[in-house]
Amino acid sequence: MALTYAHALVLVVMTASTLAVCMANPYWKPCPNRKIVVGGSENWHFGFNYAEWAYKNGPFYFNDTLVFKYDPPTDTIRPHSVYLLPNFRSYLTCNLTRATMVGSPTQGGNEGFEFTLNKWQPHYFACGEHDGIHCKDGLMKFIVMPMFRRCRN
């Protein structure tokens, strides 16, 4: 059965009504958003399994902020970056062709840079340095699918 305009309209009205009722609750308060350092104390570096880290530190929620910290490149420190890959296939193969750089090699120093999970969709992150070698061989990739948070008062 195809989704018709009428079905879509009913779905939108029901969702908006439910949200309005929830927000009209005098005891409702917004949930605090979290800031999460990617990799924890390990930060963002070659050889750490970020997929495992994301699995152990999830779930992640809508409007949480991921903080990527890594040393800026020097003569002795290899550069790192952060790319947002467009789909699961690109994630699996570490294909950076259509990826978007969200953090340059110099942005991760000091307090790092922040990426807010403000879209309800899977986010595929990877290091794009050295033609994807950090992603392929260095395990510098992970997936986050933000969930909606339910707060308890």
DSSP file with accessible surface (Angstrom, degrees, kcal/mol):
  #  RESIDUE AA STRUCTURE BP1 BP2  ACC     N-H-->O    O-->H-N    N-H-->O    O-->H-N    TCO  KAPPA ALPHA  PHI   PSI    X-CA   Y-CA   Z-CA
    1    1 A M              0   0  211      0, 0.0     2,-0.2     0, 0.0     3,-0.0   0.000 360.0 360.0 360.0 127.2    0.0    0.0    0.0
    2    2 A A        -     0   0   79      1,-0.1     2,-0.7     0, 0.0     0, 0.0  -0.473 360.0-111.2 -79.7 149.0    1.5    3.3   -1.0
    3    3 A L        -     0   0  127     -2,-0.2     2,-0.1     4,-0.1    -1,-0.1  -0.712  39.7-159.7 -80.2 116.2    1.7    6.3    1.3
    4    4 A T     >  -     0   0   68     -2,-0.7     4,-2.4     1,-0.1     5,-0.2  -0.462  32.0-103.9 -92.8 170.8   -0.8    8.9    0.1
    5    5 A Y  H  > S+     0   0  192      1,-0.2     4,-2.6     2,-0.2     5,-0.2   0.900 122.4  52.9 -59.2 -40.4   -0.9   12.6    0.8
    6    6 A A  H  > S+     0   0   61      1,-0.2     4,-2.4     2,-0.2    -1,-0.2   0.909 109.0  48.7 -64.6 -42.7   -3.8   12.0    3.2
    7    7 A H  H  > S+     0   0   83      1,-0.2     4,-2.4     2,-0.2    -1,-0.2   0.922 112.3  48.4 -62.4 -44.2   -1.9    9.3    5.1
    8    8 A A  H  X S+     0   0   34     -4,-2.4     4,-2.5     2,-0.2    -2,-0.2   0.907 110.9  50.9 -62.3 -41.8    1.2   11.5    5.4
    9    9 A L  H  X S+     0   0   85     -4,-2.6     4,-2.6     2,-0.2     5,-0.2   0.922 110.3  48.9 -63.3 -43.4   -1.0   14.5    6.6
   10   10 A V  H  X S+     0   0   84     -4,-2.4     4,-2.7     1,-0.2     5,-0.2   0.924 111.1  50.8 -62.4 -42.5   -2.6   12.3    9.2
   11   11 A L  H  X S+     0   0  106     -4,-2.4     4,-2.4     2,-0.2    -2,-0.2   0.925 111.5  47.1 -61.6 -43.4    0.8   11.1   10.4
   12   12 A V  H  X S+     0   0   95     -4,-2.5     4,-2.7     2,-0.2     5,-0.2   0.930 112.9  48.7 -65.5 -43.6    2.1   14.7   10.6
   13   13 A V  H  X S+     0   0   78     -4,-2.6     4,-2.5     2,-0.2    -2,-0.2   0.925 112.5  48.3 -64.6 -42.2   -0.9   15.9   12.5
   14   14 A M  H  X S+     0   0  115     -4,-2.7     4,-2.4    -5,-0.2    -1,-0.2   0.922 112.9  47.7 -65.7 -41.6   -0.8   13.0   15.0
   15   15 A T  H  X S+     0   0   84     -4,-2.4     4,-2.5    -5,-0.2    -2,-0.2   0.934 113.2  47.7 -64.4 -45.6    2.9   13.5   15.6
   16   16 A A  H  X S+     0   0   57     -4,-2.7     4,-2.5     1,-0.2    -2,-0.2   0.903 112.1  50.5 -62.9 -39.8    2.5   17.2   16.1
   17   17 A S  H  X S+     0   0   63     -4,-2.5     4,-2.4    -5,-0.2    -1,-0.2   0.923 110.7  48.5 -64.6 -44.1   -0.4   16.7   18.5
   18   18 A T  H  X S+     0   0   87     -4,-2.4     4,-2.4     1,-0.2    -2,-0.2   0.930 112.7  48.2 -62.4 -44.2    1.5   14.1   20.6
   19   19 A L  H  X S+     0   0  104     -4,-2.5     4,-2.5     1,-0.2    -2,-0.2   0.912 110.8  51.4 -62.8 -41.8    4.5   16.5   20.8
   20   20 A A  H  X S+     0   0   59     -4,-2.5     4,-1.5     1,-0.2    -2,-0.2   0.915 110.4  48.4 -63.1 -41.6    2.2   19.4   21.8
   21   21 A V  H  X S+     0   0  106     -4,-2.4     4,-0.6     1,-0.2    -1,-0.2   0.929 112.2  49.2 -65.1 -43.8    0.6   17.4   24.5
   22   22 A C  H >< S+     0   0   65     -4,-2.4     3,-0.9     1,-0.2    -2,-0.2   0.914 112.9  46.4 -61.5 -42.8    4.0   16.2   25.8
   23   23 A M  H 3< S+     0   0  100     -4,-2.5    -1,-0.2     1,-0.2    -2,-0.2   0.734 103.6  63.0 -75.9 -19.8    5.4   19.8   25.9
   24   24 A A  H 3< S+     0   0   78     -4,-1.5    -1,-0.2    -5,-0.2    -2,-0.2   0.648  76.3 111.5 -77.0 -12.1    2.3   21.2   27.5
   25   25 A N    X<  -     0   0   74     -3,-0.9     3,-1.8    -4,-0.6    -3,-0.0  -0.431  67.7-144.1 -62.1 123.2    3.1   19.0   30.6
   26   26 A P  T 3  S+     0   0  115      0, 0.0    -1,-0.2     0, 0.0    -3,-0.0   0.715  99.0  54.0 -66.3 -16.8    4.1   21.4   33.4
   27   27 A Y  T 3  S+     0   0  177      2,-0.0     2,-0.2   126,-0.0    -2,-0.1   0.448  83.6 112.6 -94.6  -1.7    6.6   18.9   34.6
   28   28 A W    <   +     0   0  118     -3,-1.8   124,-0.0    -6,-0.1    -5,-0.0  -0.487  38.8 170.9 -73.7 137.0    8.4   18.5   31.3
   29   29 A K        -     0   0  120     -2,-0.2   122,-0.1   122,-0.1    -2,-0.0  -0.993  37.8 -99.2-141.4 148.4   11.9   19.9   31.0
   30   30 A P        -     0   0   92      0, 0.0     3,-0.0     0, 0.0     0, 0.0  -0.321  40.3-111.7 -67.1 149.5   14.4   19.5   28.2
   31   31 A a        -     0   0   31    118,-0.1     2,-0.2     1,-0.1   118,-0.0  -0.569  33.7-107.9 -77.3 143.9   17.0   16.9   28.6
   32   32 A P        -     0   0  106      0, 0.0     2,-0.3     0, 0.0    -1,-0.1  -0.492  32.1-126.7 -71.2 139.9   20.6   18.1   29.0
   33   33 A N        -     0   0   97     -2,-0.2     2,-0.3    31,-0.1    31,-0.1  -0.643  23.4-133.5 -85.5 146.1   22.8   17.6   26.0
   34   34 A R        -     0   0   91     -2,-0.3    31,-3.2    27,-0.1     2,-0.5  -0.710   4.6-145.8-101.1 151.7   26.0   15.7   26.5
   35   35 A K  E     -a   65   0A 138     -2,-0.3     2,-0.5    29,-0.2    31,-0.2  -0.983  23.0-170.7-111.4 122.5   29.6   16.5   25.3
   36   36 A I  E     -a   66   0A  25     29,-3.1    31,-3.2    -2,-0.5     2,-0.6  -0.963  18.9-139.2-121.5 122.1   31.4   13.3   24.5
   37   37 A V  E >   -a   67   0A  44     -2,-0.5     3,-2.5    29,-0.2     2,-0.2  -0.704  30.9-119.6 -79.5 120.1   35.1   13.1   23.8
   38   38 A V  T 3  S+     0   0    0     29,-2.7    31,-0.4    -2,-0.6    -1,-0.1  -0.447  98.8  10.7 -63.9 123.3   35.6   10.7   20.9
   39   39 A G  T >  S-     0   0    4     -2,-0.2     3,-2.0    11,-0.1    -1,-0.3   0.412 102.7-126.4  88.0  -2.8   37.8    7.9   22.2
   40   40 A G  G X  S-     0   0   32     -3,-2.5     3,-1.4     1,-0.3     4,-0.0  -0.362  83.5  -7.2  61.7-132.4   37.6    9.1   25.8
   41   41 A S  G 3  S+     0   0  118      1,-0.3    -1,-0.3    -2,-0.1    -3,-0.1   0.678 134.1  65.3 -71.3 -13.8   41.0    9.6   27.2
   42   42 A E  G <  S-     0   0   90     -3,-2.0    -1,-0.3     1,-0.2    -2,-0.2   0.685  86.7-168.1 -77.3 -21.1   42.6    8.0   24.1
   43   43 A N    <   -     0   0   57     -3,-1.4     2,-0.7    -6,-0.1    27,-0.2  -0.204  46.6 -36.3  59.7-153.2   41.3   10.9   21.9
   44   44 A W  S    S+     0   0    3     25,-2.6     2,-0.3    64,-0.1    27,-0.2  -0.889  85.6 134.0-108.8 104.1   41.4   10.5   18.1
   45   45 A H    >   -     0   0   61     -2,-0.7     3,-1.1    25,-0.1     2,-0.0  -0.981  56.9 -81.3-150.2 162.9   44.6    8.6   17.0
   46   46 A F  T 3  S+     0   0   95     -2,-0.3    93,-0.1     1,-0.2     3,-0.1  -0.338 106.1  25.2 -64.7 138.1   45.8    5.7   14.7
   47   47 A G  T 3  S+     0   0   50     91,-1.3     2,-0.4     1,-0.3    -1,-0.2   0.423  86.7 117.1  92.1  -0.2   45.4    2.2   16.0
   48   48 A F    <   -     0   0   50     -3,-1.1     2,-1.2    90,-0.4    -1,-0.3  -0.843  67.9-123.4-102.0 138.5   42.4    2.6   18.4
   49   49 A N     >  +     0   0   56     -2,-0.4     4,-1.8     1,-0.2    91,-0.1  -0.635  33.0 174.2 -85.6  96.8   39.2    0.8   17.6
   50   50 A Y  H  > S+     0   0    0     89,-1.6     4,-2.7    -2,-1.2     5,-0.2   0.774  75.2  60.9 -76.9 -25.9   36.6    3.5   17.5
   51   51 A A  H  > S+     0   0   39     88,-0.4     4,-2.1    90,-0.4    -1,-0.2   0.934 109.0  44.2 -64.5 -42.1   33.8    1.2   16.3
   52   52 A E  H  > S+     0   0   93      2,-0.2     4,-2.5     1,-0.2    -2,-0.2   0.907 112.1  52.8 -66.8 -41.5   34.2   -0.7   19.5
   53   53 A W  H  X S+     0   0   18     -4,-1.8     4,-1.9     1,-0.2    -2,-0.2   0.933 109.8  48.3 -58.6 -46.0   34.4    2.5   21.5
   54   54 A A  H  X S+     0   0    8     -4,-2.7     4,-0.9     1,-0.2    -1,-0.2   0.901 111.1  50.9 -63.2 -40.1   31.1    3.8   20.0
   55   55 A Y  H  < S+     0   0  198     -4,-2.1     3,-0.5     1,-0.2    -1,-0.2   0.927 114.4  43.0 -62.3 -44.5   29.5    0.5   20.8
   56   56 A K  H  < S+     0   0  142     -4,-2.5    -1,-0.2     1,-0.2    -2,-0.2   0.758 118.9  43.7 -74.2 -25.2   30.6    0.5   24.4
   57   57 A N  H  < S+     0   0   73     -4,-1.9    -1,-0.2    -5,-0.2    -2,-0.2   0.384 101.6 136.9-103.6   1.8   29.8    4.2   24.9
   58   58 A G     <  +     0   0   32     -4,-0.9     2,-0.1    -3,-0.5    -3,-0.0  -0.248  20.6  80.4 -79.8 174.2   26.4    4.3   23.2
   59   59 A P        -     0   0   59      0, 0.0     2,-0.3     0, 0.0    85,-0.0   0.567  58.5-164.4 -78.5 159.0   23.7    5.1   22.9
   60   60 A F        -     0   0    9     85,-0.4    87,-2.2    -2,-0.1     2,-0.3  -0.817  11.4-141.9-105.0 149.4   24.2    8.6   21.5
   61   61 A Y  B >   -c  147   0B  58     -2,-0.3     3,-2.4    85,-0.3    56,-0.2  -0.791  25.3 -85.0-118.6 156.6   21.3   11.0   21.5
   62   62 A F  T 3  S+     0   0   58     85,-3.0    56,-0.2    -2,-0.3    87,-0.2  -0.296 116.4  17.6 -53.8 131.1   20.0   13.7   19.3
   63   63 A N  T 3  S+     0   0   58     54,-3.5    -1,-0.3     1,-0.3    55,-0.1   0.464  88.9 137.9  75.2   6.8   21.8   17.0   20.0
   64   64 A D    <   -     0   0    0     -3,-2.4    53,-2.9    53,-0.4     2,-0.5  -0.493  49.9-132.4 -68.0 154.6   24.7   15.3   21.8
   65   65 A T  E     -aB  35 116A  15    -31,-3.2   -29,-3.1    51,-0.2     2,-0.5  -0.951   9.7-150.8-116.7 125.3   28.0   16.9   20.8
   66   66 A L  E     -aB  36 115A   0     49,-3.2    49,-2.6    -2,-0.5     2,-0.6  -0.816  10.4-154.2 -91.2 132.0   31.0   14.8   19.8
   67   67 A V  E     -aB  37 114A   9    -31,-3.2   -29,-2.7    -2,-0.5     2,-0.6  -0.941   3.7-159.4-110.6 118.3   34.4   16.4   20.6
   68   68 A F  E     - B   0 113A   0     45,-2.7    45,-1.9    -2,-0.6     2,-0.5  -0.891  11.9-177.0 -99.5 119.2   37.3   15.3   18.4
   69   69 A K        +     0   0   54     -2,-0.6   -25,-2.6   -31,-0.4     2,-0.3  -0.975  15.0 145.1-119.3 127.7   40.7   15.9   20.0
   70   70 A Y        -     0   0    8     38,-1.9    42,-0.1    -2,-0.5   -25,-0.1  -0.979  49.8 -96.0-156.6 153.3   43.9   15.2   18.2
   71   71 A D        -     0   0  105     -2,-0.3     9,-0.3   -27,-0.2    37,-0.1  -0.467  42.5-113.4 -71.0 138.7   47.4   16.7   18.0
   72   72 A P        -     0   0   58      0, 0.0    34,-0.2     0, 0.0    -1,-0.1  -0.362  46.5 -87.3 -66.1 153.1   48.1   19.0   15.1
   73   73 A P        +     0   0   51      0, 0.0     2,-0.2     0, 0.0     5,-0.2  -0.323  55.4 161.5 -67.0 143.6   50.6   17.7   12.6
   74   74 A T        -     0   0   78      3,-1.5    -3,-0.0    -3,-0.1     0, 0.0  -0.744  59.4 -75.7-138.1-168.8   54.3   18.4   13.2
   75   75 A D  S    S+     0   0  175     -2,-0.2     3,-0.0     1,-0.2     0, 0.0   0.794 134.5  29.6 -65.2 -26.6   57.5   16.8   11.9
   76   76 A T  S    S+     0   0  130      1,-0.1     2,-0.5     2,-0.1    -1,-0.2   0.553 109.5  74.7-110.0 -11.9   57.0   13.9   14.2
   77   77 A I  S    S-     0   0   57     -5,-0.1    -3,-1.5     0, 0.0    -1,-0.1  -0.920  74.3-135.5-110.2 123.1   53.2   13.7   14.4
   78   78 A R        -     0   0  161     -2,-0.5    -7,-0.1    -5,-0.2    -3,-0.1  -0.453  31.4-107.2 -69.9 144.8   51.2   12.4   11.5
   79   79 A P        -     0   0   29      0, 0.0     2,-0.3     0, 0.0    -1,-0.1  -0.362  32.3-165.7 -74.1 153.1   48.1   14.5   10.7
   80   80 A H        +     0   0   18     25,-0.3     2,-0.3    -9,-0.3    28,-0.2  -0.924   7.9 176.8-129.3 159.6   44.5   13.3   11.4
   81   81 A S        -     0   0    0     -2,-0.3     2,-0.4    25,-0.1    23,-0.2  -0.897  24.8-122.5-148.9 175.5   41.2   14.6   10.1
   82   82 A V  E     -D  103   0C   0     21,-2.5    20,-2.6    -2,-0.3    21,-1.9  -0.992  24.8-175.3-131.7 126.2   37.6   13.8   10.4
   83   83 A Y  E     -DE 101 126C  45     43,-3.2    43,-1.9    -2,-0.4     2,-0.6  -0.912  21.7-139.2-117.5 147.3   35.3   13.0    7.5
   84   84 A L  E     -DE 100 125C  35     16,-2.9    16,-2.4    -2,-0.4    41,-0.2  -0.940  25.3-146.7-103.6 113.7   31.6   12.4    7.4
   85   85 A L  E     - E   0 124C   6     39,-3.4    39,-0.6    -2,-0.6    14,-0.1  -0.568   9.3-132.3 -83.7 149.0   31.0    9.6    4.9
   86   86 A P  S    S-     0   0   52      0, 0.0     2,-0.3     0, 0.0    -1,-0.1   0.743  74.9  -2.7 -77.2 -22.5   27.8    9.6    2.8
   87   87 A N  S  > S-     0   0   48      1,-0.1     4,-1.8    37,-0.1     5,-0.1  -0.961  74.3 -91.9-160.8 174.5   26.6    6.0    3.3
   88   88 A F  H  > S+     0   0  100     -2,-0.3     4,-2.8     1,-0.2     5,-0.2   0.862 118.8  55.9 -65.4 -38.2   27.3    2.6    4.8
   89   89 A R  H  > S+     0   0  195      1,-0.2     4,-2.1     2,-0.2    -1,-0.2   0.931 107.9  48.4 -62.0 -43.7   29.1    1.3    1.7
   90   90 A S  H  >>S+     0   0   10      1,-0.2     5,-1.7     2,-0.2     4,-1.0   0.882 111.5  52.2 -62.2 -37.0   31.6    4.2    1.8
   91   91 A Y  H  <5S+     0   0   20     -4,-1.8     3,-0.5     2,-0.2    -2,-0.2   0.939 109.4  47.9 -63.2 -48.9   32.1    3.5    5.5
   92   92 A L  H  <5S+     0   0   99     -4,-2.8    -2,-0.2     1,-0.2    -1,-0.2   0.885 122.3  34.0 -61.2 -39.5   32.8   -0.2    4.9
   93   93 A T  H  <5S-     0   0   75     -4,-2.1    -1,-0.2    -5,-0.2    -2,-0.2   0.460 103.1-125.6 -96.1  -3.1   35.3    0.5    2.1
   94   94 A b  T  <5 +     0   0    6     -4,-1.0     2,-0.8    -3,-0.5    -3,-0.2   0.878  46.7 170.5  56.6  41.1   36.7    3.7    3.5
   95   95 A N      < -     0   0   68     -5,-1.7     3,-0.3    -6,-0.2    -1,-0.2  -0.753  16.3-179.1 -86.0 112.9   35.8    5.5    0.2
   96   96 A L    >   +     0   0   39     -2,-0.8     3,-1.1     1,-0.2    -1,-0.1   0.338  49.2 108.8 -95.5   7.9   36.3    9.2    0.8
   97   97 A T  T 3  S+     0   0  118      1,-0.3    -1,-0.2    -7,-0.1    -2,-0.0   0.887  94.3  21.3 -55.2 -47.2   35.3   10.2   -2.7
   98   98 A R  T 3  S+     0   0  168     -3,-0.3    -1,-0.3     2,-0.1    -2,-0.1   0.211  99.4 122.2-107.6  14.9   32.0   11.8   -1.7
   99   99 A A    <   -     0   0   19     -3,-1.1     2,-0.5   -14,-0.1   -14,-0.2  -0.365  56.2-132.9 -77.0 158.2   32.8   12.4    2.0
  100  100 A T  E     -D   84   0C  89    -16,-2.4   -16,-2.9    -2,-0.1     2,-0.5  -0.953  14.9-128.9-114.0 126.4   32.7   15.8    3.6
  101  101 A M  E     +D   83   0C  79     -2,-0.5   -18,-0.3   -18,-0.2     3,-0.1  -0.614  31.8 169.1 -73.5 122.9   35.6   17.0    5.8
  102  102 A V  E    S+     0   0C  35    -20,-2.6     2,-0.3    -2,-0.5   -19,-0.2   0.535  70.4  33.2-108.5 -12.7   34.2   18.2    9.1
  103  103 A G  E    S-D   82   0C   0    -21,-1.9   -21,-2.5    10,-0.0    -1,-0.3  -0.911  73.8-150.2-147.0 116.3   37.5   18.5   10.9
  104  104 A S    >>  -     0   0   28     -2,-0.3     3,-1.4   -23,-0.2     4,-0.5  -0.297  38.1 -96.5 -77.6 168.9   40.8   19.5    9.3
  105  105 A P  T 34 S+     0   0   31      0, 0.0   -25,-0.3     0, 0.0     3,-0.3   0.758 124.4  46.6 -59.2 -23.4   44.2   18.3   10.5
  106  106 A T  T >4 S+     0   0  102      1,-0.2     3,-0.7   -34,-0.2   -25,-0.1   0.580  95.7  74.0 -96.0  -7.8   44.7   21.5   12.5
  107  107 A Q  T <4 S+     0   0   91     -3,-1.4    -1,-0.2     1,-0.2   -39,-0.1   0.644  82.0  67.9 -81.5 -15.3   41.2   21.7   14.2
  108  108 A G  T 3< S+     0   0    1     -4,-0.5   -38,-1.9    -3,-0.3    -1,-0.2   0.553  76.2 107.3 -85.4  -5.1   41.7   18.9   16.7
  109  109 A G  S X  S-     0   0   16     -3,-0.7     3,-2.5   -40,-0.2     2,-0.2  -0.141  80.1  -3.7 -71.1 167.4   44.3   20.6   18.9
  110  110 A N  T 3  S+     0   0  164      1,-0.3     3,-0.1   -41,-0.0    -3,-0.0  -0.315 143.3   1.7  55.4-111.9   43.7   22.1   22.4
  111  111 A E  T 3  S-     0   0  144      1,-0.2    -1,-0.3    -2,-0.2    -2,-0.1   0.450 103.4-135.6 -84.6  -1.0   40.0   21.7   23.2
  112  112 A G    <   -     0   0   20     -3,-2.5     2,-0.3   -42,-0.1    -1,-0.2  -0.204  26.9 -70.9  78.3-172.1   39.3   19.9   19.9
  113  113 A F  E     -B   68   0A  22    -45,-1.9   -45,-2.7    -3,-0.1     2,-0.4  -0.902  42.8-129.0-122.3 156.8   36.4   20.6   17.6
  114  114 A E  E     -B   67   0A 100     -2,-0.3     2,-0.4   -47,-0.2   -47,-0.2  -0.830  14.9-170.5-111.5 142.4   32.8   19.8   18.1
  115  115 A F  E     -B   66   0A  35    -49,-2.6   -49,-3.2    -2,-0.4     2,-0.4  -0.986  16.3-149.4-129.5 118.0   30.2   18.1   16.0
  116  116 A T  E     -B   65   0A  52     -2,-0.4     2,-1.9   -51,-0.3   -51,-0.2  -0.754  14.0-133.8 -92.2 132.1   26.6   18.2   17.1
  117  117 A L        +     0   0    0    -53,-2.9   -54,-3.5    -2,-0.4   -53,-0.4  -0.588  49.6 147.8 -81.8  80.4   24.4   15.2   16.2
  118  118 A N        +     0   0   90     -2,-1.9     2,-0.4   -56,-0.2    -1,-0.2   0.240  47.6  72.4-106.7  14.2   21.5   17.4   15.0
  119  119 A K  S    S-     0   0  120      2,-0.2     2,-1.7    -3,-0.1   -56,-0.1  -0.995  78.1-129.9-128.3 137.8   20.1   15.1   12.3
  120  120 A W  S    S+     0   0  157     -2,-0.4    25,-0.1    25,-0.1    27,-0.1  -0.638  75.3  91.8 -86.4  83.1   18.2   11.9   12.9
  121  121 A Q  S    S-     0   0   83     -2,-1.7    -2,-0.2    23,-0.1     2,-0.1  -0.964  86.5 -76.2-162.0 161.4   20.2    9.8   10.6
  122  122 A P        -     0   0   54      0, 0.0     2,-0.5     0, 0.0    23,-0.2  -0.456  40.9-151.5 -67.2 140.0   23.3    7.5   10.7
  123  123 A H  E     - F   0 144C   3     21,-3.1    21,-2.4    -2,-0.1     2,-0.7  -0.979   5.0-161.4-114.6 122.1   26.6    9.4   10.9
  124  124 A Y  E     -EF  85 143C  33    -39,-0.6   -39,-3.4    -2,-0.5     2,-0.3  -0.910  12.9-171.8-107.5 108.7   29.6    7.6    9.5
  125  125 A F  E     +EF  84 142C   0     17,-2.7    17,-2.0    -2,-0.7     2,-0.3  -0.790  11.5 158.6-104.1 145.4   32.9    9.2   10.7
  126  126 A A  E     -EF  83 141C   0    -43,-1.9   -43,-3.2    -2,-0.3     2,-0.4  -0.988  43.0-108.9-157.7 154.7   36.4    8.3    9.5
  127  127 A C        -     0   0    0     13,-2.1     8,-0.5    -2,-0.3   -45,-0.2  -0.757  27.1-164.9 -82.4 132.2   39.9    9.7    9.4
  128  128 A G     >  +     0   0    9     -2,-0.4     4,-0.5     6,-0.1     3,-0.5   0.339  42.5 122.5-102.6   7.5   40.7   10.7    5.8
  129  129 A E  T  4> +     0   0   33      1,-0.2     5,-1.2   -48,-0.2     3,-0.5  -0.337  69.2  18.6 -76.4 153.7   44.4   11.0    6.0
  130  130 A H  T >45S-     0   0   62      1,-0.2     3,-1.7     2,-0.2    -1,-0.2   0.904 133.9 -58.2  57.1  46.9   46.9    9.1    3.9
  131  131 A D  T 345S-     0   0  150     -3,-0.5    -1,-0.2     1,-0.3    -2,-0.2   0.825 105.1 -50.6  56.3  36.1   44.3    8.2    1.3
  132  132 A G  T 3X5S+     0   0    0     -4,-0.5     4,-3.0    -3,-0.5    -1,-0.3   0.509 102.7 127.4  85.7   5.0   42.1    6.4    3.8
  133  133 A I  H <>>S+     0   0   71     -3,-1.7     4,-2.9    -4,-0.4     5,-1.2   0.906  73.4  54.6 -62.6 -38.8   44.8    4.2    5.3
  134  134 A H  H  4<S+     0   0   12     -5,-1.2     6,-2.1     3,-0.2   -87,-0.3   0.861 113.3  43.5 -62.5 -34.0   44.0    5.5    8.9
  135  135 A b  H  >5S+     0   0    0     -8,-0.5     4,-0.5    -6,-0.3    -2,-0.2   0.941 121.4  38.2 -73.1 -49.8   40.4    4.4    8.2
  136  136 A K  H  <5S+     0   0  112     -4,-3.0    -2,-0.2     1,-0.1    -3,-0.2   0.948 135.3  15.4 -70.0 -52.2   41.2    1.0    6.6
  137  137 A D  T  <5S+     0   0  114     -4,-2.9    -3,-0.2    -5,-0.2    -1,-0.1   0.685 125.0  53.3-100.1 -21.6   44.2   -0.1    8.7
  138  138 A G  T  4<S-     0   0    0     -5,-1.2   -91,-1.3    -4,-0.3   -90,-0.4   0.360  96.4-126.4-100.9   5.4   44.0    2.1   11.7
  139  139 A L     <  +     0   0   75     -4,-0.5     2,-1.9     1,-0.2   -89,-1.6   0.711  56.1 150.4  61.4  21.3   40.4    1.5   12.8
  140  140 A M        +     0   0    0     -6,-2.1   -13,-2.1   -91,-0.1     2,-0.3  -0.436  40.9  87.7 -87.7  66.7   39.7    5.2   12.8
  141  141 A K  E     +F  126   0C  40     -2,-1.9   -90,-0.4   -15,-0.2     2,-0.3  -0.982  43.9 164.0-156.9 149.9   36.1    5.0   11.8
  142  142 A F  E     -F  125   0C   0    -17,-2.0   -17,-2.7    -2,-0.3     2,-0.4  -0.978  26.5-126.3-162.2 163.0   32.8    4.6   13.7
  143  143 A I  E     -F  124   0C  59     -2,-0.3     2,-0.4   -19,-0.2   -19,-0.2  -0.937  17.5-172.3-117.2 139.7   29.0    4.9   13.2
  144  144 A V  E     -F  123   0C   2    -21,-2.4   -21,-3.1    -2,-0.4   -23,-0.1  -0.999   7.1-174.6-130.8 128.9   26.6    6.9   15.4
  145  145 A M        -     0   0   80     -2,-0.4   -85,-0.4   -23,-0.2   -25,-0.1  -0.930  26.5-139.3-118.8 100.9   22.8    6.8   15.0
  146  146 A P        -     0   0    0      0, 0.0   -85,-0.3     0, 0.0     2,-0.3  -0.370  16.4-155.9 -65.2 140.1   21.4    9.4   17.4
  147  147 A M  B     -c   61   0B  92    -87,-2.2   -85,-3.0   -27,-0.1     2,-0.3  -0.733  25.1-100.1-107.5 161.3   18.3    8.4   19.3
  148  148 A F        -     0   0  127     -2,-0.3     2,-0.3   -87,-0.2   -85,-0.0  -0.660  42.4-127.3 -81.7 137.3   15.7   10.6   20.8
  149  149 A R        -     0   0   55     -2,-0.3     2,-0.6   -87,-0.2  -118,-0.1  -0.640  13.3-155.6 -90.3 140.6   16.2   11.0   24.6
  150  150 A R        -     0   0  195     -2,-0.3     2,-0.3     2,-0.0    -2,-0.0  -0.960  16.6-157.4-114.4 114.3   13.6   10.3   27.1
  151  151 A a        -     0   0   45     -2,-0.6     2,-0.5  -122,-0.1  -122,-0.1  -0.658   4.1-149.2 -93.1 148.1   14.2   12.3   30.3
  152  152 A R              0   0  190     -2,-0.3  -124,-0.0  -124,-0.0    -2,-0.0  -0.947 360.0 360.0-114.5 136.0   12.9   11.4   33.7
  153  153 A N              0   0  123     -2,-0.5  -125,-0.0     0, 0.0  -126,-0.0  -0.547 360.0 360.0 -88.1 360.0   12.1   14.0   36.2
